[in-house]
């Protein structure tokens, strides 16, 4: 399930070039206009019986079509932290390309982090990995993951996996997407095995290089194709 308390974003790094937000969604809502949505307080909305409309034990992907740490949302974020604090029975996954704004509006009781918040730092190339990940690791966060998506080149994460629980890798989607080389994906997987953390190949991207051949992959088949390669490492597999 996705929760988008606000909409709108703008590009800040190479991986943003063909962001899907700049597709039909942007045409409808305006791409650079940052606005609160009518789902702003969705996790704490109650029904006529006084029960939460969203039941507990769920994972909510938060701000996956915008960025949680946009400066335009600094005031709203205070309310969102309070919502997250109230729903300790929901796990909030927050993915960002603006990890360097993490400390800006943390709630006063954050301390070492909330148990139900899982922060994902996106890095699409080595330069951004070397800039964002040392910052990411220096912040007080209880649960961390890295998203190499869209992956744009081979990335060495080995110095940054300590204290990270999981890595996700995905290719870029779109007519002009840049290719995703399977060797880059396998290499990151190897780094995860060595660090004993979980790994997930989420999609091949539109142009997938496998065994030296680049193939164009339909957007609706990219996730299945990645899954069928059978390289994901789950919690269970990690034990073996
Ligand atoms: S930060 Fe994320 S949502 Fe914003 S433009 Fe970049 S890829 Fe798109």
Boltz pocket constraint, residues with backbone or C-beta under 6 A from the ligand:
constraints:
  - pocket:
      binder: B
      contacts: [[A, 9], [A, 10], [A, 11], [A, 12], [A, 13], [A, 15], [A, 16], [A, 19], [A, 20], [A, 21], [A, 64], [A, 65], [A, 66], [A, 67], [A, 97]]
      max_distance: 6.0
